[in-house]
Amino acid sequence: MKKVLHIVASPRGAGSRTLRIADALIKKIQKDIPGAEIDTLDVFAEKLPEMNITRVNGKYMLMSGQELSGEAVEAWEEIKAHINRFLAADIIVISTPMWNFGIPYKLKHYIDVIWQPGFMFKYTESGPVGLAAGRKVIVVSTRGGDYTPGTPAEAYDQITPYLKTVLGWAGITDLTFISGQPMDANTPEGREAKINEAITRAESINFA
Ligand SMILES: Cc1cc2nc3c(=O)[nH]c(=O)nc-3n(C[C@H](O)[C@H](O)[C@H](O)COP(=O)(O)O)c2cc1C
C-alpha cells in the first residue's frame, strides 16, 4: 500500500491558505490511490528532538565513518524514528508558507533532525550519494508576495532553491512545486483566485 507523509509547516490550522491547497492535493491522491495511507506530521505540534551537543556529536561520529557510541546511541533513537517515518513514505507532501523568504524554522528544525549521513545520503570515493531516491515530493507553498519564476522577485524565493538542494542531496529529484501567490499583496477576490488556481493545479496531478 502506498504511504504518504504530509509534513505540515503552517501553525494556522483551518486559517492556513497553504493547507487549503494541500487538502485538495491530499484528496486527489486518495482518489487516484484508493486506500493510500496518509501520515500527517505537524512540525509545530510535534516535539522534535533538539540538535544539542550530544546529538550533534553523534552526527560527527557518523560523518567520520564511526558507529554511534556512548550517550549518542540513546539520544539518536528519536532521530532514527523520524528518519524511518520519512523513509517509509512513497509520496511526501510538504506544506509550507514562506516565512522571511524561506521555510518556517520548525520545518528547518525537522530537516536538521532527519538529514543525516548514512540514512539520507552517504559519502563515497566518487562523491556523495543520495539514499532516499525514488520518492515523489510535492511542495505546496503560499507566499504573501509574488515570487513567480521568471519575474525579478524570483531571486528572493529561498524556499524553492533550498528544498531542491536538500532533497536532491538525498537523491529525491521527482519534485513538483505548487505555489499560491500573492496572498497578502492581493485583494480578497484576487487571493481566492490564486488559491483556486493552485488547487486546480494540484488536482491536475495524476498519481494513479
Ligand atoms: C513570520 C512570517 C513571515 C512571513 N514572511 C514572508 C516573506 O518573507 N515573504 C512573503 O511574501 N510573505 C511572508 N509572510 C506571509 C505568508 O507567507 C503568507 O501570509 C502565507 O500565505 C501564509 O500561509 P498560511 O496561511 O498557510 O499560514 C510571512 C508570514 C509570517 C507569519
PDBQT file of the ligand as one rigid body, heavy atoms in Angstrom, charges set to zero:
ROOT
HETATM    1  C1  LIG A 301       6.502  35.006  10.372  1.00  0.00    +0.000 C 
HETATM    2  C2  LIG A 301       6.014  35.304   8.982  1.00  0.00    +0.000 A 
HETATM    3  C3  LIG A 301       6.925  35.687   7.995  1.00  0.00    +0.000 A 
HETATM    4  C4  LIG A 301       6.494  35.933   6.690  1.00  0.00    +0.000 A 
HETATM    5  N1  LIG A 301       7.412  36.270   5.750  1.00  0.00    +0.000 NA
HETATM    6  C5  LIG A 301       7.038  36.465   4.456  1.00  0.00    +0.000 A 
HETATM    7  C6  LIG A 301       8.003  36.785   3.444  1.00  0.00    +0.000 A 
HETATM    8  O1  LIG A 301       9.195  36.847   3.655  1.00  0.00    +0.000 OA
HETATM    9  N2  LIG A 301       7.534  36.987   2.186  1.00  0.00    +0.000 N 
HETATM   10  C7  LIG A 301       6.218  36.890   1.855  1.00  0.00    +0.000 A 
HETATM   11  O2  LIG A 301       5.874  37.068   0.691  1.00  0.00    +0.000 OA
HETATM   12  N3  LIG A 301       5.282  36.573   2.800  1.00  0.00    +0.000 NA
HETATM   13  C8  LIG A 301       5.660  36.371   4.081  1.00  0.00    +0.000 A 
HETATM   14  N4  LIG A 301       4.724  36.031   5.043  1.00  0.00    +0.000 N 
HETATM   15  C9  LIG A 301       3.321  35.879   4.614  1.00  0.00    +0.000 C 
HETATM   16  C10 LIG A 301       2.942  34.407   4.386  1.00  0.00    +0.000 C 
HETATM   17  O3  LIG A 301       3.868  33.771   3.526  1.00  0.00    +0.000 OA
HETATM   18  C11 LIG A 301       1.564  34.287   3.756  1.00  0.00    +0.000 C 
HETATM   19  O4  LIG A 301       0.604  35.004   4.504  1.00  0.00    +0.000 OA
HETATM   20  C12 LIG A 301       1.150  32.830   3.614  1.00  0.00    +0.000 C 
HETATM   21  O5  LIG A 301       0.015  32.741   2.771  1.00  0.00    +0.000 OA
HETATM   22  C13 LIG A 301       0.801  32.196   4.970  1.00  0.00    +0.000 C 
HETATM   23  O6  LIG A 301       0.463  30.847   4.775  1.00  0.00    +0.000 OA
HETATM   24  P1  LIG A 301      -0.577  30.072   5.717  1.00  0.00    +0.000 P 
HETATM   25  O7  LIG A 301      -1.890  30.769   5.582  1.00  0.00    +0.000 OA
HETATM   26  O8  LIG A 301      -0.593  28.688   5.157  1.00  0.00    +0.000 OA
HETATM   27  O9  LIG A 301      -0.016  30.111   7.096  1.00  0.00    +0.000 OA
HETATM   28  C14 LIG A 301       5.118  35.806   6.359  1.00  0.00    +0.000 A 
HETATM   29  C15 LIG A 301       4.195  35.437   7.364  1.00  0.00    +0.000 A 
HETATM   30  C16 LIG A 301       4.630  35.176   8.652  1.00  0.00    +0.000 A 
HETATM   31  C17 LIG A 301       3.638  34.766   9.721  1.00  0.00    +0.000 C 
ENDROOT
TORSDOF 0
